[in-house]
């Protein structure tokens, strides 16, 4: 079953589809007011030679100072400058060696409320420690303290960035700095060191080994301070497999004197990597551990250990691309991330992974897991994927990507600049590329879907308005064309300086101009022989008043009595854009009344002739029969004369019938007729012509289907017009029939069918153009002169219009306008609406 969709529904669906496509298209270019985060990124254009910049709040007043390490090319010395929050230089400290990248540690060893900065420097084979209290300008707290050295000359002593924690290991009330030193390919030294700032010496260090341990974290367990190594990697850089080597990854924890809290737990998998994090509250501390990325045995496993190094539980995971992070403060949430499938799970003490959260984009690594720049007590996670930063809300329901080109190449620093009560900023620095980044949760984000709907509705209404404007413009244009081309009145449009922009054929006929080209010609030049009309135009130009007066023309073979109406065409602010002139020939109504009177007379005469002709015709038929029976010989002699008499009687009778057809056509009996079928059936009558030398070209608009007319009468009218067209082209040429739908302004914008019939004939001479509708007027030897007269009457009986546009030596166009629906019913309905 075929479902019919109403035209207006089709229009709405079409406009909706366009609005949807436009909504999708404009999203990338409109201001993005509904992003999850509002992000601001600014480039730091300050110049520092080969810098390493870290922001830190030394005095804990909520405002960060800036520590900038720098060195000059080809000079081993380096320096540290510390700047106040307002940008003023506090002081500069110079080192004898270059610093170790990403190895600046901040801490308050003496608990005076002000942090110190600890910087590691190195030569080809030695590692040194410097300490600076910025409140003591030009003085070092520690100056070039030797820590360790390479056991032999290395072409590349590749020490990794050093990180550390502070705790009091000897009970003297001052914290020691406990830091890890990890060599890469050199494989030595590797271990933890405890350095007393107050005593200015090394106190403890871990046992000698090649195990690769990273990221120490201070953990309080039952009021004891332990150090948990959060990372370990089986790098296999050591030359021989020895106990506690880097051929395995290890779970390790140390006390304040750097002794093992429990025997190291070995994971003997080549290239395996572990992440270990403290889990639970202080009195219920356990360790959650993730191991993955083993090349020998591809797997991942989540495990729980107590602080005796005993395994409590394990959970095998699919794949080897997992991450384990903690977010928030007291207590922290432990989050397990499946990077391959882009899911995350909150880890419970029973290792149950329920209610996974799907996040939308992939990332390489986690840079910060407890970021809170907007200070809303909701912690965000800062991720990295290639050259893009990614900010996720703690529930992973909001995220934003920030592309930073030419970043993350080599060592990079990320620190937080605190701005008091204002939002903090993330400071990103890699070489000479430096940026400030800030963000806050976007309060408009929850309304993002409503914004899409609003954009869709706005664009829908915009497109709908555009379609309506276009339709109305098309209707007015078609109607204006019909008005301007109306043969009942002459219409002319002038520019402000009197140039002709438009005039219809009626004016050309009224003034007997006999021209085809007139645009941009001066009205004074073209109508120079008509001074009475020129006077009106001169009074009109430069004037903003309307003119309404009688116009009488008796010059140059033009005879016209008309009512002239003229007015300026004013646009915005009263400026005159041109002039409109209309000439109504009021002699035509007199001619129409005369034609009606003549029609009634003819009708009476035709009836008076028809009765005796019928009697004569009947008596002649009787006489013909009697002569044939009674005097066959005589009948044979006079038979030709009798037939001639009958033929003449029939010819007079046919003329009488034509009179009656014209003067007393039956009222139309309309019904719904397909326009295309009507035209094709009419053309079928002329098949003999179309098969030889007459070519018919048909063009039907898709807007026109059926029309409410008397099919036989309209066919009669069309046949008469097409017959004239065939005679005009002497049965050799082309006839084009075009059918369109128009909205008629003069008839309350009712729908009309416009049928244009154009031929390639020589046009109609000027002297006979006004007579073509008159009955019995013909230029053909055997014509009756009734065809166009009957056609016009039929069209008028259907409340339509017929007009002919022709210029000698050019083609002729016959334009027929017929209402598409029941005209009487429509008019009655309109009158009812007006009354209501």
N, C-alpha and C positions, 0 to 999 in steps of 0.2 A: 504494500500500500504506500503510495507516494504522499508524503506530507507536504501540504502547501503552507508556505510561510508568507505572512502578510508583508507587503512592500515596506511598510514602516519598520517592521521588525528586522527585515533584511538590512535596511539602512542603518539601524542602531547597531546590529552585529558588525557591519562593515566598519562603521566609525569606531566601535569598540576595539576591533582588531588593529586599526591604525593607531589609536591612542595607546594600546598596549605596546606596540612596537616602538612608538615614540618615547614612552616611559622608560623602556629598556635602553633606548639609544641615548637619552639625555642624562641618565644616571652618572656616567663617568665625567660629564662636563659641568654639571651643576655643582654649586658649593655643597660640600659633604657635611651637613649639619647633624647627621645622625650616626656618626661613627661611634663604636663602643668607647673609645677614648679620644679626648681632644689632645692632640700632640703638638708640641712646639719644639722645633729644632733650629738652633742657631749655630753658625760657624764661629769658632773662636779665632779671630784674625791676629791675635797677639803673636809676636815673633820671639821664639826661644831657640837657641842653637842646640839641636839634637836633644830635645827635652824628654824628661820623664816626669809627668805632672800628676800629683795626687792632692785631692782636697781632703782636709781632716779638721774636725773641731777640736783644737788642742785644749782649750780652756773650758769646754763643755757649756758654753753660753748659748748654744743653738745656732751659731754662725761659724761657718767653716773658713779656716785659713788655707792658703795654698802653698804646698811644698813643691818646688820645681828643681829637679836635678838636671844639670846641663853640662856639656863639655865642648871644647873647641876641637875642630879637626886637627889631627897630627900632634895633639898634646895629650899626654897621659893624665894630666890633672883634670879633675871635675869639681863641680861646686854644687852646693845646695842653697837655694834662696827660699826664704819663707816670707810670704806676703800676708798682710792683714786682710780681713774681709773686705775692707773698702778699697783694696788694691795697693795700699802703701807698703813699701819694702820694710820688713822688720830687720833683717840682716842677711849676710851671706857667709857660708862656711865652705872652705876649700879642702878637697881631699887630694892625696898624692896619687891615687889611682882612679881608674874609671869604676863607676858603680856597677853592681851586678843587676841586670834588668829585672824589673818587677820584684825587687827584694827590699822594699821599704816597709818597716814594721813600726806601728804606733802603740804605745803603752805607757802606763803610769806606774813605774816600779816602786816609787816612794809614797804613793797614795796622797799626794798633795793637791789633787784635783786638776793637775795640768799634765797632759801627755808629753812624752818625749818622742823623738823620731830616731829610729835605728836604721843605719844604712850599711850594707855590705859592699865592699869593693874587692877586686881581685887583680892579681898580676898573672903572669903566665903559669905560676905554680903555687901561689899563696892566696889565702882568703883572709880579709881583715874586717873588723867591725868598728863603726863609728857611732857615737850616740850624741844627740844634741838636745839641750833644753832651750827652747826658743826664747825663754824668759832671761837667758844669760847670753846676750849678744856677743859675738866674736869669741865665745868660749865653747870648747867641746866638753861634753860630759864624759865621753870615751873617745880617745883619739888613736886610730890605727892599731887596734888590738888584734893581735894575731890569733886566728882560730884554728886553721889547719892548712895542710899543703897537699899537693899531689905527690904520691909516692915516687914518681919518676917524671922526667921531662916528657910532657905530652905535647904533640903538635896541636891537639885540640882538647883543652881541659874544659869540657862542656858542663858546667854546673847549671842545674835547673833553678828557677826562681825559689827563693827561700821564704818560708812562712813560719810563724811562731806564735807561742802563747806565753802568758805570764802567770807564774804561781810561786809561792814561797816554799822552796824546797828544804831550807835549813832552819826555819822557824825564827828568823831574826827580825821579822816584821817587814822585810823588803822582798819584793818579788824578783825572781830570776827570770831571765829570758830563755825559754826553751824553744829551740828552732831545729829544723831538719835541713841537712845538707845532702843533696842527692846529685851525684855525677851521672851523666848519661852514658855515652859509649865508653868513657874512661872507667866506669864501674867503681871508682873510688875517689874521694871518700863517700860513704853512704851511712847515715845514722842521725840520731838526735844528739844535741849538745845543750847543756845547761850552763848559762853564763851569768855570774853574779855581777850586776852593775855596781853595787856598793863596794864589793871587794875587788872588782875589775879583774876577774880571772874566771877560767872555766872550772866548774865544779864537778860536772858529771858528763858522761857520754855513754851511748848504748854500746853493746858489744860489737866488735868489728864483724861486718858481714857485707854481702853484696845484695841483700834483699832490697827491692825498690819499694820504699814506703813514702807516702805523701800526705799532706794536709793534716797536721796534728790539731786536735780539738780538745780543750779542757772540759772534763766531764766530772760532775760531783756525784759520787755513789756512796750513799750511807755516810755522808759528811767527810768522805775521803776524795781528794782531788787526783783524778787519773787523767792520763793523756791517751786518747784513742786516735790511732792512725786511720783516717777515713778512706785512704786509697792505697792500693797496692797493685803492681803490674808485673807480670812475668815477662820481662823484656829480654832475658837470655843474653845479656851483654857480658856477663862474667866468663872468664876463660874456662873454668872447671866447675863441675857441679860439687858444691860444698854444702854442708848443713846451713840452713837459713840463707839460701842464695836466691838470685833473681830468676832462676829457672822455674820457680813457683811463685804464686801470689800468696800473701799471708794476711791473716787477721791477727793484729797485735795491739796491745795496750800496755802502758808504762805508768809506774808510779812517779812521784816527784823526784826520786833519785835515779830515774831512767832504768829501773829494773822492770822486768816483765811482770805484769799483774797475773798473767796466766801463761802457760807455755804457748808459743805461737802456733796458730792453727794453719796447717799447710793445705794449699789447693794446688796439687801438682799437675797443672794443665798449661801447656805451652801457650804463651800469648794471652793467657786469661787475665781478667781484670776484675777487681772487687771494689765495691763501695760499701763501707760500714758506717752506720749512723747510730747514735744513742737513741734508745726508744723507751718511752714511759716516763713516769715521774721519778724524783730522786731516790725514793726508798724502794722503788719497784723497777729500777733500771735494768734493761736488757739491751742487747745489740741486735739490730736487724742488718742483714748482709745480703747483697746482691752480687752474684758472680755470673759473668757472661763473656762472650767473644772468645771462646777457646777455639783455636784452629785444629787441634787434635780431635777434640770431641765437641762439636758445635752444640751448645746447650746453654740454658740460663737457669739459675736456681735462686730462689728466695729462701733465706734461712734465719732462724732465731738462735742466739747464743746468750748464756748468762755470763756474769763477770768472773766465772771460773773457767771460761773457755769451753764450756760444755754445750753441745748442740741440743736445742730444745725442740725444734721443729723445722721441717723443710717443705718447700713447694717447688716442683719442677715447672718451668715455663717454656712455652713454645718460642722458638727463634732465639736470636742472640743480640737483639738491638733494644735493650731495656735501659732505663735510667731510674735512679732512686734519689729523691730530693726531700727536703723538709721545708715547710713554709709556716710562717706565723711565729708567735711568741707564747711561751708558757701556757699551755703545752703546744709544741709544734705538731703540725700534721705531717705524717710521713706518707709520701705519694709515690706510687710505683707507676712508671710511664712505659707503655708499649709503643715505642716510636714507629715501628713498622706499620702497625694497624691504627695508630693515632688514637689510642685509648689510654685513660688513666684510672687508677684505682687508689682509694685510701686504704692503707695497710692497717689491719687490726692485729691485736696481740695473738690471734689464732691463725693468722695468715689467710684469712678468708678474703677473697676478692669479689665483692658483690657490687652491683649497680655501677658498672663502668660508665665513665663520661667520655663521649666522643668529642675530640677537638678537631678543628678543620684543617690545620696545615702542619707540615713536617718541620722539625727543627733538628739541628746538629747537637747542640749542647745547652746546658743551663748555666747562665752567668750569675744571676741573682735569684734566690728563691724566697726572699722576704723583703721585697722592695715595697716602699710605701711613700712615694714622693709626694702624693697629694694629702698625706696625713689624715686619711679617713679611717684608720685602724683596720683597713682591709688590705691584706698584703697581696702584691702582684708578683708574678714570676717574669723575669727577663730572660728570653731565649735568644739563640743565635742560629741562623740558617744561612750559610755562605756569607754574602755581603748584606744580609738583612737582619735587623733587630726585630724581635717579636715580643710584645707585651701581652701576657695572659692574666686575666683575673684569677683569683685563687680557686674559683669554681670552674675555671676554664670555659665559661660561657661567653666571655668577651675577649676579643683579641684584636690586635692591630699590628700590621707589618710596616717597618720603617726602612726603606732602602738607604744604605749609606755606601756610596761608591768609593772605591780605592781604600777601603778600610779592612781590618782583620788580616793585614799582610805583615807577618812578623809579630814581634811582641806588641801587645796593646795594653793600655791601662784603662780601667773603668773605676771611677770613684763617685762619691755622692757629695754634692755641695749643699750644705744646710743653709737655709735662708731665714732663720728665725721662725716667726709665725707664718710666713709665706710658704708656698710649696717649694720643696727641695728640687734640685736639678741633678741629673746624671751627667757626669763629665766623661766624655769618650776621647781617648787620645791614642793615636798610632802614628808614630813619626811626627810629621808636620801637620797631619790631619787631626783637627781638634773640634769638638762639638759640645754644645750644651743642649741637653734634652730634658723637657719637662712634660708632664701629662696630668690629666685628671679625668675621672669618670664623667662621661657625657650624660647629663640629665635627660637629654632628648632621645637617647638611644632606645628606651622602651617604646617610643612612639615611631620607630622606623617603619614598621609595617603600615601604620596609619599615614605616614608621609608618602609611601608608595601609592596608597589608595588615593590620597589627596592629589598627587601628581597625575594619576590616571584620570581622576574625575576632572581636574583642570584641563588636561589635554583633550579629554573627551568633549567637554563643553566648548573648548576652543575650536576643535575640528568641526563639531556640530554647527557652531556659529558660522564658521567659514563656509561649510556646505550650504547653510541656509542663505548666507549672503550671496554666494555664487548662484544659487537657484533663483533668488529674488532678482539678482542682477541679470541673469539670463532671461527671466520672465519680462523684466522691464525693457531689456534690450530688444527682445522679440516684439514686445508690444509697441515700443517706440518705433521700431522699424515699420510695424503695421500702420501706426498713426502717420508717420512721416511719408509712407508710401500710399496713403489713402487717396484714391482718385477723386473723392468728393471735395477735397480742399487742397489748396496749394500751400506748401510749407517751405520756409527758407530759414537757414541759420547763417548769421553774419558774425565776423570777428569785430572787435571794437573799432578797427580802422576801415570797415566796410568791405573786407574780402569775403567771398562766398565760401562757406564751409560745406553747406549742403543745400540742395533744393530738389524737390521731387518732380516727377514727370508732369504732374498737374500744372505746376507753374510754367514749365516749358511749353505745355500745350496752350495754357491760357494766354501767354504772351507771344505765341507763334515764333519761338526762338529758333527751333530746328537745330539744336546743338546737342552734343553728348558730353563734352568736356567743359567743366565750369569751375572746378575747385581752385581756390586761391586767386580767381579772377575778380577784378573790382566790380562791384555792383553798379558803379557809375559808368563804367565802360560797357558792360553787357546790356544795361537797360537805358542807354543814352537816348534812344528814340522814344522813351516813355517818360516825359518830363513830370507828369502828375505823380507817377510812382517815385521818381527820383526826389521830388520835393518831400514826400513822406519819409524817405530814408534819411535825408539830410536833417529833418526835424528829430529823427529818432537818435542818430549818432551823437554821443556825448551827453545824452539826456537820460535821466533815471526814471522818467515818467512813461506810463503806458499810453498807447495811442489806439483809439477805436474810432473809425470813420468810414464813410462810403468811398469807394474807389470806382471811377468810371474811366475806361480805356477805350478809345476809338482811334488808334494810331497803328500804322504798319500792319494792316489787315487783322489786327486784334480787336475784338469787340467784347467788352467785359463790363458787367455791372456786378460789383461784389462788395462785401463787407471786409475791410482790412483791420486786422488786430495785430498789434506789435507791442513788444515789451522787452526790457533789458533782462539778460540772464545774470543774476547777481550771485556771488559766492561769498566766502567768509569776509567779514568786516565791510560788507557792502561794495566790494570791488566788482566792476562789470567785466564779465568774462566774454560776453557776446550779446547778440540780439536774436529774438525769435519773431518771425513774421508769418502770419497766417492769412490766407485770402480765401474767403468763402464765396463762391459764385452763386448768388441768390436768384439767378435766372433759371437754374436747373429745377428747383421745385415747380416753377411755372410749367416747364417742359414736362415734368413728371405728371402734373395735373392734366395737362393736355393729352398726354399719352393714356392716362386712365380714361378720360372722356372718350378718346378715339377708340380705346379698347372696348368700351361698352357699346359704342355705335357699331363697331365691326362685329361684335358678338350678336347684336340684334339682326344685322344684315345677314350674317351667316346662317342664323336660324330661319330667316325669311327665305333664303335661297335653298336651304337644305330640303325643306318640305316639298316644293314643286319639283326639284331635281329627283327626289326619290320617286314621285309619281310618274315623271317622264321616263325614268329608267325602267320602272315596272311596265309601263305601257309599251315602251320600245321592245322590251323582252317578249311581251305577249304578241305584238305585231310581228316580230321576227319568227315566232313559232307558227302563227297562222299563215303567213306568206309561204313558209316552207311546206305547209300541208296543202294549201289551196292552189297556189300558183308556183309550183317548183321552178318552172322555166324562168318566170319573171324574177323569182327570189335569187336564182343563180346570177342574174344580170345585176341586180341592185345590192347583193350581199356585201361587197366591199364598202359601198357607201354607208350601209347600215352599221357595219363594224366601226367605221370611222366616227359615225354619230355617237355610238356607245362609248368609244374611247374618250371623245371630247367630254361627254357627260360625266364619265368617271374622273377625268382630270379636273373638271370644275368641282366635282364632289370632294376629291382629295384636297383641293385647295381650301374648300370650306372646312373640312376636318382639321387641317393645319391651323386655320383661323381659330377654331374652337379649342384646339390643343393649347394655343397660346393664350387665349382670353379666358378659358375656363378649364384649366387643368384640374383634375380631381385632387382632392386634398391628399397629401402623402399618407401612406399607411406604413409608418416606420417599424423597424425591428432591428435586433442586433445583427450586424453583418461584419465579417472579417474584412478589413480594408484591403489587405493584400489579395484576398480571393476576388473582391469586387474589381480591383484594377486588372488583375490577370484575365478574368472573364470578359471584361470589356475589350481588352487587347486581342483576345482570341478571335473576335469578329474580323479583325484585320490581318488574319493569319496569312492570306495570300500576299499581302504587301510585305510582311515581316520576313517571309521566306525568300523574297527577291531583293529589293533594294532599299527598304526602310528598316532602320535599326532602332529598336526600342531599348532604352537604358532605364532600369528601375532601381530605386534606392528607397528602402523602407526603414524608418527609425524603429528601434527596439521598443520605444515608449508607446508606440501605436499598435493596438491589437484590433479592437472592435469599435464600431461606430453605430449610432442609433439613427438610421435613415430608411427611406423607401428605396429598396435595392433597385427596382426596375426604373424608377424615375432618375436616380443618380446615374445609372448606366446610360440612360438616354442622353443625359446632359454631357457625360464624359465622351460618348460616341460622337456627339455633334462637335465637341471641341477637337477631338483627335482627327475627325474627318477634315476639318478646316486646316489642321496642321499638316496632314498628308497632302492636301491640295496646295498648301503654301510651299512645300518643298518639292512639288511636282513628282510625288511618289518616289523620291530619290534623296535620301539624307538620313538624319537622325532625329529622334524624338526622345527627350529625357523626362521621366516622371519621378518626382521626389515627394515623399510623404514624411511630414514631421509633426510633432506635437508642440503647440504653443499655448501660452496662457494669455488670454485676451484681457487687457486692462479695461477696455470699453465695456466688457461684459462681466464685471466683478471677478476677473481672473479665472473665469471658467475655462476648462480645457477645450481646445479646438484642434481639429485636424487640418493641416495646411497641405494642399495638393498643388504642386507647381508642375505645369506642363510646358516645356520649352522645346522649340523646334529650331532647325538650322535654316529657316526660310529667309526671304529678303526683307521681312518686316512689313509693317502696315503703313502706307503713305499717310502723310499728315492730313490731307484733305478729306480722307474718308474715315479717319480714326474715330470721330464723334458719331458716326452713323452705324457702326457695326452691330449695335444691339437693336436697331430698328427693324420691325417685321418687314419682310419682303425686300430688304436691301441686300443685294448680292452683286459680286463682281464676276461670278461664274455664269457661263452660258446656260447651263441647265440647273442652276441652283434655285432653291425655293426662297432663300433669304429668311428662313424661320429657325435655323439651327441654333444660333447664339441667342436669339430672342427667347426661344423655349428653354435653353440651358440656364439663362439668367433667371427666368421665372421659377424654374425648379429649385435653383440654389436659394432664392429668396424665400420660397415656400418652406424651406428647411431652416429658416432663420440664419442663413449663411450669407457670404459675400463672394462676389466674383469681380476680379479686376484684371485688366490686360495692360502689360507694359511692352511697348514696342517703339522702335525707331527705324525709320526707313534705312534699308541696307544692313540692318542688324537683325538678330533673332527676336522672336516674340515669346513672351512668357505670360501664360494664363495662370492666375493665382486664385484658388478656390479655398475658402475658409468655411468649415462645417463644424457645428458643435459636436463633441464626442458623445454626449449623453442626451437624455430627454430634455430638450431645451425648455419646453413649457413647464415641466415639473420643477426644473432647477430654478427658473425664474419665479415660480409661485413660492418655492421654499425660501428664496432670498427675500421676497417681499414680506413673507411671514416673519422671517428673522428681523427685518427692519422694523416691523411694527412692534415686535416684542422687545 
